[in-house]
Amino acid sequence: MLKVILSLIMLMKFSKEWNLIQLSLLFLSFLFSLSCCHDFFMCELGYMFGMDYISFMMNMLSIWIMSLIIMSSQKIKKYNQFYSSFVITNLLLLLFLILTFSCLDYIFFYISFEMCLVPTLILIMGWGYQPERIQAGVYMLFYTLVFSLPLLGSLLMYFNNNGSLMMMLAESISKGYSISLVWYFCSVLAFMVKLPVYMFHLWLPKAHVEAPVAGSMILAGVLLKLGGYGLIRILTMFQSISKELNWIWVGLGLIGGTYTSLMCLRQIDMKSLIAYSSVAHMSLVLCGLMIFSYWGVSGAVIVMIGHGLCSSGLFCLANVVYERMNSRSLFIVKGLLNFMPSMGLWWFLLSVSNMASPPSLNLLGEISLIMSVLSWSKVSMVGVSTLSFFSAAYTLYMYSLSQHGLFFSSLYSCCSGKIREYLLMFLHWFPLNVLILNTNIMMI
């Protein structure tokens, strides 16, 4: 892992060379993909770093999304909006993400988990659009910090009792019920905010709407996955109490996901709609993780990877429209099939992937998650079916309202995309729909 970390630190030296950074990140993602380890054991071990299969997929997703972020943010380079600082901020964020997904120690994981907050905040505050970005940044900062401090206390208490904070040596806690209950909620709530679960999600739509395209892509693509990854790591310490309380989280996931899907149907801002759809998708991931089944964890990881690519691509499309029309309102942005006919195909492909249609990764993941939730309780069928139905409904609502309708402009009647934008959409869509061809690789 050190070779990846050192190469990222070296890249910061060339922050003014935009094309070099972009090519280097794509090349790094190719080299990193060669070290794929398809087993349950740790690899690339050394100096408190190491990867298992889930860490590898999350690291690979982080590097891939970051290379696409540099490709999508050409406007910052074109108008010279402090692009050197922008590149350094993104590389620092990627470095902290790789540290988070690769560390083997809980305290080191906590520190790098919190360090990811700083570059994200700089991206929102520095390159955001509206004056409300200050409020969005403060919301994100305080939601994350307030719920993360109990996690630090929980980890220090665990170290005091067990004498070790190595993830591979984590044992299930067997204290008194009341102590374990407080301990459990202190540890889990930090990841519920990051995931985010319904009721802890208020920072997310604000952050997405005010962030630049780079901030939205990294938030939807990777930072939401920190919550799911953290739950996979931390729940090994709370197996006995978590299986007694999992009905709380499964109920919250299904009811909150359905309610968030209904909220999507009344959004008029494209970015806000895609942000709320992320909350709905992640609620199903929470159900899979909390049930403690093999299918549930596999499905959750696959949906996290698929959603990272799909949601990031949709934010790119929303940004392409915003650059042309200077608006993201679905009341104003209509008739895009007339205005940008070639982009209509990418809108369609990424929209159907968002509603988990074949052959996307989301389909494989959602089938696994639905199977695991239904095997846990037949009553959950109601929540799962409404969640699946409304996820298709709001995606169709977004696609039909933006692509169809009457578009009038006296200045120009057709403004199709650039080659760079088509390549960007292809690099989102291709892994999302091709990885399902070998499901042995994706199922843990």
C-alpha positions as CSV (number, residue, x, y, z in Angstrom):
1,M,0.0,0.0,0.0
2,L,2.9,2.3,0.6
3,K,3.7,2.5,-3.1
4,V,0.2,3.9,-3.8
5,I,0.4,6.4,-0.9
6,L,3.9,7.6,-1.9
7,S,2.9,8.0,-5.6
8,L,0.0,10.2,-4.6
9,I,2.2,12.3,-2.4
10,M,4.7,12.7,-5.3
11,L,1.8,13.7,-7.7
12,M,1.1,16.8,-5.5
13,K,4.4,18.2,-6.7
14,F,2.9,18.4,-10.3
15,S,-0.3,20.1,-9.2
16,K,-0.1,22.7,-12.1
17,E,0.1,19.9,-14.7
18,W,-3.6,19.1,-15.2
19,N,-3.3,16.6,-18.0
20,L,-0.4,14.8,-16.3
21,I,-2.4,14.4,-13.1
22,Q,-5.4,13.0,-15.0
23,L,-3.3,10.5,-16.9
24,S,-1.3,9.5,-13.8
25,L,-4.5,8.7,-11.9
26,L,-5.9,6.6,-14.7
27,F,-2.6,4.8,-14.9
28,L,-2.5,4.3,-11.1
29,S,-6.0,2.8,-11.2
30,F,-4.8,0.3,-13.9
31,L,-1.8,-0.7,-11.9
32,F,-3.9,-1.0,-8.7
33,S,-6.4,-3.2,-10.5
34,L,-3.5,-5.7,-11.2
35,S,-3.1,-6.3,-7.4
36,C,-6.7,-7.7,-7.1
37,C,-6.8,-10.4,-4.4
38,H,-9.9,-12.6,-4.6
39,D,-9.9,-14.4,-1.2
40,F,-10.7,-13.7,2.4
41,F,-7.2,-13.0,3.5
42,M,-5.2,-9.8,3.9
43,C,-2.7,-8.8,1.2
44,E,-0.3,-5.9,0.6
45,L,0.5,-5.9,4.3
46,G,3.0,-3.6,6.0
47,Y,3.3,-0.7,8.4
48,M,-0.3,-0.9,9.7
49,F,-1.6,-1.1,6.2
50,G,-3.3,-4.0,4.4
51,M,-6.2,-4.9,2.2
52,D,-8.8,-7.5,2.1
53,Y,-11.3,-7.9,-0.7
54,I,-13.7,-5.2,0.4
55,S,-10.9,-2.7,1.0
56,F,-9.6,-3.4,-2.5
57,M,-12.9,-2.7,-4.1
58,M,-13.3,0.5,-2.2
59,N,-9.8,1.7,-2.9
60,M,-10.2,0.9,-6.6
61,L,-13.5,2.8,-6.7
62,S,-11.8,5.8,-5.0
63,I,-9.0,6.1,-7.5
64,W,-11.3,5.6,-10.5
65,I,-13.8,8.2,-9.3
66,M,-11.0,10.7,-8.6
67,S,-9.6,10.3,-12.1
68,L,-13.1,11.0,-13.5
69,I,-13.4,14.0,-11.2
70,I,-10.3,15.6,-12.7
71,M,-11.7,14.9,-16.2
72,S,-15.1,16.5,-15.4
73,S,-13.7,19.6,-13.8
74,Q,-12.1,21.1,-16.9
75,K,-14.0,24.4,-16.4
76,I,-11.9,25.1,-13.3
77,K,-8.7,24.8,-15.4
78,K,-10.3,26.8,-18.3
79,Y,-11.2,29.8,-16.2
80,N,-8.2,29.5,-13.9
81,Q,-10.2,29.2,-10.7
82,F,-7.2,28.3,-8.4
83,Y,-6.9,25.0,-10.3
84,S,-3.5,24.1,-8.6
85,S,-5.1,24.3,-5.2
86,F,-8.1,22.3,-6.5
87,V,-5.9,19.4,-7.7
88,I,-4.0,19.3,-4.3
89,T,-7.3,19.3,-2.4
90,N,-8.5,16.3,-4.5
91,L,-5.3,14.4,-4.2
92,L,-5.3,14.9,-0.4
93,L,-8.8,13.7,-0.2
94,L,-7.9,10.6,-2.3
95,L,-4.9,10.0,0.0
96,F,-7.0,10.1,3.1
97,L,-9.6,7.8,1.5
98,I,-6.9,5.2,0.7
99,L,-5.6,5.5,4.2
100,T,-9.1,4.9,5.6
101,F,-9.8,1.9,3.5
102,S,-6.4,0.3,4.0
103,C,-5.6,0.8,7.7
104,L,-5.7,-2.2,10.1
105,D,-6.0,-0.2,13.4
106,Y,-9.3,1.2,14.7
107,I,-7.8,4.5,16.0
108,F,-5.9,5.1,12.7
109,F,-9.2,4.3,10.9
110,Y,-11.0,6.9,13.0
111,I,-8.3,9.6,12.4
112,S,-8.2,9.1,8.6
113,F,-12.1,8.8,8.6
114,E,-12.3,12.3,10.1
115,M,-9.5,13.7,8.0
116,C,-11.6,13.1,4.8
117,L,-14.0,15.8,6.1
118,V,-11.5,18.6,5.8
119,P,-10.8,18.5,2.0
120,T,-14.5,17.9,1.3
121,L,-15.3,21.0,3.3
122,I,-12.7,23.0,1.3
123,L,-14.2,21.8,-2.0
124,I,-17.7,22.9,-1.0
125,M,-16.6,26.2,0.5
126,G,-14.0,27.1,-2.1
127,W,-15.5,26.0,-5.4
128,G,-19.3,25.9,-4.6
129,Y,-21.8,28.0,-6.4
130,Q,-24.2,29.8,-4.1
131,P,-23.7,31.8,-0.8
132,E,-25.7,28.9,1.0
133,R,-22.5,26.8,0.7
134,I,-21.4,28.2,4.0
135,Q,-24.5,26.8,5.7
136,A,-24.1,23.5,3.9
137,G,-20.5,23.2,5.0
138,V,-21.4,23.9,8.6
139,Y,-24.2,21.4,8.5
140,M,-21.9,18.7,7.2
141,L,-19.1,19.6,9.7
142,F,-21.2,19.6,12.8
143,Y,-23.3,16.5,11.9
144,T,-20.2,14.5,11.3
145,L,-18.2,15.8,14.3
146,V,-21.0,15.6,16.9
147,F,-21.7,12.0,16.2
148,S,-18.0,11.0,15.7
149,L,-16.8,12.0,19.2
150,P,-18.8,9.2,20.9
151,L,-17.0,6.8,18.5
152,L,-13.6,8.0,19.7
153,G,-14.6,7.4,23.3
154,S,-16.0,4.0,22.4
155,L,-12.7,2.9,20.7
156,L,-10.6,4.2,23.7
157,M,-12.8,2.2,26.1
158,Y,-12.4,-0.9,23.9
159,F,-8.6,-0.5,23.9
160,N,-8.7,-0.1,27.7
161,N,-10.6,-3.4,28.0
162,N,-9.0,-5.5,25.3
163,G,-5.5,-4.1,25.0
164,S,-5.6,-4.1,21.2
165,L,-7.3,-2.1,18.5
166,M,-6.3,-4.3,15.5
167,M,-9.3,-5.0,13.3
168,M,-8.3,-8.6,12.7
169,L,-8.1,-9.3,16.5
170,A,-11.5,-7.7,17.3
171,E,-13.6,-9.7,19.7
172,S,-17.3,-9.5,20.4
173,I,-18.1,-7.5,23.6
174,S,-19.8,-9.3,26.4
175,K,-20.5,-6.8,29.1
176,G,-23.7,-6.0,30.9
177,Y,-26.7,-5.3,28.6
178,S,-27.1,-1.6,29.6
179,I,-23.3,-0.8,29.2
180,S,-23.2,-2.7,25.8
181,L,-26.3,-0.8,24.6
182,V,-24.8,2.7,25.2
183,W,-21.5,1.5,23.9
184,Y,-23.1,0.1,20.7
185,F,-25.0,3.3,19.9
186,C,-21.9,5.4,20.5
187,S,-20.0,3.4,18.0
188,V,-22.7,3.0,15.3
189,L,-24.2,6.5,15.1
190,A,-21.1,8.0,13.5
191,F,-21.4,5.7,10.5
192,M,-25.2,6.2,10.3
193,V,-24.6,9.9,9.7
194,K,-22.0,9.2,7.0
195,L,-24.1,6.5,5.3
196,P,-26.6,8.5,5.7
197,V,-29.6,6.9,7.2
198,Y,-33.0,8.7,7.2
199,M,-33.2,11.1,10.1
200,F,-29.4,11.6,10.0
201,H,-29.4,12.7,6.4
202,L,-30.2,16.4,6.5
203,W,-26.6,17.5,5.7
204,L,-26.5,15.5,2.5
205,P,-28.9,17.3,0.1
206,K,-27.5,20.7,1.2
207,A,-23.9,19.6,0.7
208,H,-24.7,18.1,-2.7
209,V,-26.7,21.1,-4.0
210,E,-24.0,23.6,-3.0
211,A,-20.9,21.5,-3.9
212,P,-19.2,21.8,-7.3
213,V,-19.4,18.8,-9.6
214,A,-16.2,17.4,-8.0
215,G,-17.7,17.6,-4.5
216,S,-20.9,16.0,-5.6
217,M,-19.1,13.1,-7.4
218,I,-16.8,12.3,-4.5
219,L,-19.6,12.6,-2.0
220,A,-21.9,10.3,-3.9
221,G,-19.2,8.1,-5.3
222,V,-17.0,7.3,-2.3
223,L,-17.7,9.3,0.9
224,L,-21.1,7.7,1.5
225,K,-19.4,4.3,1.3
226,L,-17.3,5.2,4.3
227,G,-20.4,4.7,6.4
228,G,-21.1,1.2,5.0
229,Y,-17.4,0.2,5.2
230,G,-17.1,1.5,8.8
231,L,-20.2,-0.6,9.8
232,I,-18.7,-3.7,8.3
233,R,-15.5,-3.2,10.4
234,I,-17.1,-2.0,13.7
235,L,-20.0,-4.5,13.9
236,T,-17.6,-7.4,14.5
237,M,-17.2,-5.9,18.0
238,F,-21.0,-5.9,18.7
239,Q,-22.3,-9.2,17.2
240,S,-24.3,-10.4,20.2
241,I,-26.1,-7.1,20.8
242,S,-26.5,-6.1,17.2
243,K,-28.5,-9.2,16.3
244,E,-31.0,-8.3,19.0
245,L,-31.4,-4.7,17.9
246,N,-31.2,-5.2,14.1
247,W,-35.0,-4.8,13.8
248,I,-34.6,-1.1,14.7
249,W,-32.2,-0.5,11.8
250,V,-34.0,-2.7,9.2
251,G,-37.3,-0.9,10.1
252,L,-35.7,2.5,9.9
253,G,-34.0,1.6,6.6
254,L,-37.2,0.3,4.9
255,I,-39.6,3.0,6.2
256,G,-37.0,5.9,5.8
257,G,-36.0,4.7,2.3
258,T,-39.7,4.6,1.2
259,Y,-40.3,8.1,2.7
260,T,-37.2,9.5,1.0
261,S,-38.3,8.0,-2.3
262,L,-41.6,9.9,-1.9
263,M,-39.6,13.0,-1.2
264,C,-37.7,12.5,-4.5
265,L,-41.0,12.7,-6.4
266,R,-41.5,16.3,-5.3
267,Q,-38.0,17.6,-5.9
268,I,-37.5,20.2,-8.7
269,D,-33.7,20.5,-8.5
270,M,-31.9,17.7,-10.4
271,K,-29.0,17.6,-7.9
272,S,-31.4,17.5,-4.9
273,L,-33.3,14.6,-6.5
274,I,-30.2,12.5,-7.1
275,A,-29.0,13.3,-3.6
276,Y,-32.2,12.1,-2.0
277,S,-32.1,9.0,-4.2
278,S,-28.7,8.2,-2.6
279,V,-30.4,8.2,0.8
280,A,-33.0,5.7,-0.5
281,H,-30.3,3.4,-1.9
282,M,-28.1,3.5,1.2
283,S,-31.1,2.6,3.4
284,L,-31.3,-0.8,1.6
285,V,-27.5,-1.2,2.1
286,L,-28.1,-0.7,5.9
287,C,-30.7,-3.4,6.0
288,G,-28.3,-5.9,4.3
289,L,-25.4,-5.1,6.7
290,M,-27.5,-5.3,9.9
291,I,-29.0,-8.7,9.1
292,F,-25.6,-10.3,9.4
293,S,-26.0,-12.7,6.5
294,Y,-23.5,-13.6,3.7
295,W,-25.9,-12.5,1.0
296,G,-26.7,-9.3,2.8
297,V,-23.0,-8.1,3.1
298,S,-22.3,-9.2,-0.5
299,G,-25.3,-7.3,-1.8
300,A,-24.5,-4.2,0.3
301,V,-20.9,-4.1,-1.1
302,I,-22.1,-4.5,-4.7
303,V,-24.8,-1.9,-4.3
304,M,-22.2,0.5,-2.8
305,I,-19.9,0.0,-5.8
306,G,-22.8,0.2,-8.4
307,H,-24.3,3.3,-6.7
308,G,-20.9,5.0,-6.6
309,L,-20.5,4.7,-10.3
310,C,-24.2,5.4,-11.3
311,S,-24.8,8.3,-8.9
312,S,-21.5,10.0,-9.9
313,G,-22.5,9.7,-13.5
314,L,-25.9,11.3,-12.9
315,F,-24.2,14.2,-11.1
316,C,-21.9,14.6,-14.2
317,L,-25.0,14.8,-16.4
318,A,-26.7,17.3,-14.2
319,N,-23.5,19.4,-14.4
320,V,-23.3,19.2,-18.2
321,V,-26.9,20.5,-18.3
322,Y,-26.1,23.2,-15.7
323,E,-23.1,24.5,-17.8
324,R,-25.3,24.9,-20.9
325,M,-28.5,26.2,-19.3
326,N,-27.3,27.8,-16.0
327,S,-30.2,26.1,-14.2
328,R,-30.9,22.7,-12.7
329,S,-34.6,23.2,-12.2
330,L,-36.8,20.6,-13.8
331,F,-39.4,23.3,-14.6
332,I,-36.8,25.2,-16.8
333,V,-34.6,22.3,-18.1
334,K,-37.1,20.6,-20.4
335,G,-36.9,19.0,-23.9
336,L,-33.2,18.0,-23.6
337,L,-33.8,15.4,-26.3
338,N,-34.2,18.3,-28.7
339,F,-31.5,20.4,-27.2
340,M,-28.8,17.7,-26.6
341,P,-29.9,14.7,-28.6
342,S,-26.7,12.7,-28.2
343,M,-26.7,13.1,-24.4
344,G,-30.2,11.6,-24.3
345,L,-28.7,8.1,-24.6
346,W,-26.5,8.6,-21.6
347,W,-29.4,10.0,-19.6
348,F,-31.3,6.8,-20.4
349,L,-28.5,4.4,-19.7
350,L,-27.6,5.9,-16.3
351,S,-31.3,6.3,-15.3
352,V,-32.1,2.7,-16.0
353,S,-29.0,1.6,-14.1
354,N,-30.2,3.8,-11.2
355,M,-33.4,1.8,-11.0
356,A,-31.5,-1.4,-11.0
357,S,-32.3,-2.8,-14.4
358,P,-30.2,-5.5,-16.1
359,P,-27.3,-5.7,-16.8
360,S,-26.1,-3.2,-14.1
361,L,-24.3,-4.1,-10.9
362,N,-27.2,-2.5,-9.0
363,L,-29.5,-5.3,-10.1
364,L,-27.1,-8.0,-8.8
365,G,-26.7,-6.2,-5.5
366,E,-30.4,-5.4,-5.0
367,I,-31.4,-9.0,-5.7
368,S,-29.0,-10.2,-3.0
369,L,-30.3,-7.5,-0.6
370,I,-33.9,-8.3,-1.2
371,M,-33.3,-12.0,-0.8
372,S,-31.5,-11.5,2.5
373,V,-34.1,-9.1,3.9
374,L,-37.0,-11.4,2.9
375,S,-35.2,-14.4,4.5
376,W,-34.9,-12.4,7.7
377,S,-38.6,-11.6,7.9
378,K,-41.6,-12.0,5.5
379,V,-43.2,-8.8,6.8
380,S,-40.4,-6.8,5.3
381,M,-41.8,-7.6,1.9
382,V,-44.1,-4.6,2.1
383,G,-41.2,-2.2,2.7
384,V,-39.0,-3.7,0.1
385,S,-41.6,-3.7,-2.6
386,T,-42.7,-0.1,-2.0
387,L,-39.0,1.0,-1.9
388,S,-38.3,-0.8,-5.2
389,F,-41.4,0.6,-6.9
390,F,-40.8,4.2,-5.9
391,S,-37.1,4.1,-6.8
392,A,-38.2,3.3,-10.4
393,A,-40.9,6.0,-10.1
394,Y,-38.6,8.9,-9.2
395,T,-36.0,7.9,-11.8
396,L,-38.7,7.8,-14.5
397,Y,-40.0,11.2,-13.2
398,M,-36.5,12.7,-13.5
399,Y,-35.9,11.3,-17.0
400,S,-39.2,12.1,-18.5
401,L,-39.5,15.6,-17.1
402,S,-36.0,16.6,-18.2
403,Q,-35.8,14.8,-21.6
404,H,-39.4,15.4,-22.9
405,G,-41.4,18.6,-23.2
406,L,-41.1,21.8,-25.2
407,F,-37.7,23.5,-25.4
408,F,-37.5,27.0,-27.0
409,S,-34.4,29.1,-27.5
410,S,-34.0,31.9,-30.0
411,L,-30.1,31.7,-29.7
412,Y,-29.4,28.1,-30.6
413,S,-31.5,25.0,-31.1
414,C,-28.9,22.2,-30.6
415,C,-25.9,22.1,-28.3
416,S,-24.6,18.5,-28.1
417,G,-21.8,17.3,-25.7
418,K,-18.1,17.3,-26.2
419,I,-15.9,14.2,-26.8
420,R,-14.6,14.6,-23.2
421,E,-18.1,14.4,-21.8
422,Y,-19.0,11.3,-23.8
423,L,-15.8,9.6,-22.6
424,L,-16.6,10.6,-19.0
425,M,-20.1,9.1,-19.3
426,F,-18.7,5.9,-20.9
427,L,-16.1,5.5,-18.1
428,H,-19.0,5.6,-15.6
429,W,-21.3,3.3,-17.5
430,F,-18.8,0.7,-18.7
431,P,-17.6,-0.8,-15.4
432,L,-21.1,-0.5,-14.0
433,N,-22.5,-2.8,-16.7
434,V,-19.6,-5.0,-17.6
435,L,-18.5,-6.2,-14.1
436,I,-21.8,-8.2,-13.8
437,L,-20.5,-10.5,-16.5
438,N,-18.3,-12.2,-14.0
439,T,-20.3,-12.3,-10.8
440,N,-17.7,-14.4,-9.0
441,I,-15.5,-11.4,-8.8
442,M,-18.1,-9.2,-7.3
443,M,-19.7,-11.5,-4.8
444,I,-17.5,-11.6,-1.7
